[in-house]
Amino acid sequence: MRVVFVSKHGSKKDYLVLATIQYKLAPSQIIQFYARRWLIETYFKTAKQFLALIKFIDVLVYLIDQLKMIKGIDEDKLTEAVESFIALLPEFIQLALEFKTNSANIEAAKSDTAVVA
């Protein structure tokens, strides 16, 4: 096994320990492999978080649409409750919801027009 100690930003107290069974690799190569691997790991973590966010937004838009279709619900109170909830969300989610809702409205208008024509 080959072990490489890498100091963090020139610090003598903080360091990383990198280990490999590829004992023929030079320390610089081991560091490069770990750096590449770290980039891949952080990419996948970010991608998974982003996909979860998209799924959340899709479910939220669906839920709002379904609530609007329920008979007997006061439309004004529902709109007020949904707007209050959305106002509590982070701004980037609010923007994504606005975009998603506008896109859904455009698609609905297209299909209504197609039926009429």
C-alpha positions, -999 to 999 in steps of 0.1 A, spaced: 0 0 0 12 35 -8 3 64 15 7 101 5 3 129 30 -8 162 15 -7 195 35 -38 217 33 -28 250 18 7 250 33 -4 242 68 18 219 89 -10 208 112 -38 201 86 -32 175 60 -50 148 39 -40 112 39 -44 95 5 -39 57 2 -38 34 -27 -28 -2 -35 -11 11 -67 23 13 -51 41 20 -84 23 54 -88 42 85 -80 28 107 -52 19 134 -78 -1 108 -98 -20 97 -67 -29 133 -59 -41 138 -94 -63 107 -93 -79 117 -60 -85 152 -73 -103 138 -104 -123 114 -83 -133 143 -60 -146 163 -89 -167 133 -101 -181 128 -66 -190 164 -61 -206 165 -96 -228 135 -88 -238 149 -54 -248 182 -70 -267 164 -98 -286 143 -73 -296 174 -53 -307 192 -85 -328 163 -97 -344 161 -62 -353 198 -65 -368 193 -100 -389 164 -86 -401 186 -57 -411 214 -80 -430 190 -103 -449 175 -73 -457 209 -59 -471 222 -93 -491 190 -96 -505 194 -60 -514 230 -66 -532 221 -99 -551 192 -82 -562 215 -53 -576 240 -78 -597 213 -94 -614 203 -61 -650 215 -60 -662 234 -30 -628 250 -22 -629 287 -19 -606 297 -48 -595 330 -31 -585 312 1 -567 285 -18 -548 311 -39 -539 330 -7 -527 299 11 -506 287 -19 -491 322 -24 -482 324 13 -465 290 12 -446 299 -20 -435 332 -4 -417 311 23 -397 291 -2 -362 302 -14 -362 326 -43 -348 302 -68 -376 277 -61 -401 305 -65 -387 314 -99 -387 277 -110 -423 273 -99 -433 305 -117 -416 292 -149 -432 258 -145 -466 272 -139 -463 296 -169 -452 267 -191 -481 246 -180 -505 275 -187 -491 280 -222 -494 242 -230 -530 242 -217 -539 273 -238 -524 255 -269 -545 224 -263 -576 245 -257 -569 264 -290 -563 231 -309 -597 217 -297 -616 249 -307 -599 251 -341 
